[in-house]
Amino acid sequence: MLVQDYKTTKTWEDELSYNRPNMTIQNYVWGLQVFCDWSNKTPDELILERLGDISSKSDYLKTLTFKRILDFQNHKKSGTKHTRDMVVKALVSFYHDNSAGIDNVNLDDTRLRLKTSLFTA
């Protein structure tokens, strides 16, 4: 599965093209591909799942989205810390640009909460 074949990825790439350099776009798409391959989910499935989390007003720290990202960060085969951070940055952007932000309050807080959870887990 190539993530570029999905509508949500195309929407995201269109948004990124307005304010990100091409290399950043390539790195972000690569990060999304890595995460989708690891999670065995398509980009469209990730967005649908997150929209379900939002509509049910779930506590973000208890959502499947948060747990999946945290599991990826903790997985031994997820690569280096730099790789894991790149994937999270790509996911934050991907969810945000598809109107399914992974933190309804503040995306920077999401990154901080993920890092905090990693160190306390």
N, C-alpha and C positions, 0 to 999 in steps of 0.2 A: 504494500500500500504506500503510495506517495501522498504526503499531506497536501501537496500543491493541487491535487485533483479535487479537493473538497471546497465547497462554497464558503465555509467559514474561514478557511485559509486564504482564499482569494479576497474576501472582504478585509481581512487583516492586512494582507500585503498591500492592498490599495491604500489603507490608512497609513501604513508605515512609509509608503513612498512619498508622502507629503513632508515628513520631518525626520527621516532617518537615512543615513548613508547606505548605499547598496551593500556594503560589507556587513553592516549590522543586520540588514534584512536577511541576508544569506545565513548569518549565524543564528538568528532567531528561528528561521524556518528549519534549519538543521536541528536546533534544540527541540522544537515541536516534534520533529520526526523521531528523534531519540526517545522522547517521552511517550509518544503514541506507540512506537514499537515496543517499549518496555511495558506499557500498560495494556497493550492489545486493544486499544480503543482508537476510533477514528476521531479527527478533529470535530466533526459534527456531533458525535456521541458525547465528547467532553463538554461541548457547549450545552447540549440538551440536558445533560445531567446537572450542570451548574445552574441552568435556568430553573430546573426542578427544585434545587436547593433554595434558590432565591424565592420562588413562589411559595414554598412551604415555610419560609422565614426561619429556617434552621439556624441554630447557633453555628457560626462559621467553623469554629474549632471542632465541631462534631460532624461536619459534612463529609461526604465521600470525596469531594474535590480536595479538601484540605488533607484528609487522611492519605489519599493517593499521592499527593505531592510530597508529604512527609515520608511515606514509605519509599518513594523514589530516592529522596535525599539520603535515607538510611541504608539503602540497598548497596551491598558491597560492589556490585558490578556496574554501578552508576557512573563510574569514572572518578576523576579527580574532583577536589572541592571546586576548582575553577569551572569544570564542566557542569557540575550540579548547580552552581550559582547561575551560569549562563542559561541553563534550561529553565530555572525558576524565573529569571528575568524575561525570557521569551514567553513563558506561560502567563505571567502577569500582563504583559502586553497583549497577548492573544485573547485572553478573557476580556480584558478591558475594551479592546477594539471591536469585540463582538457583543458589546453591551451586556456582559455577564461578569463584571469585575469580581475578582476572587476575594475582595473585601469591600463590602458595601460602604464602609466608612472612609478608609484611606489605604491606598495600595502600598504605600511605604510601611504602614503598620503591619501589613500582611507579611512582608519580607522579614521584618523584625520578629513577628510571632513565629514564623517558620524557624528562624535561627534560634530563638529562645527554646522552642520545642525540641529542636535537635540536641541542644546542650543539656536539657533536663530529662530527655528520654532515656 
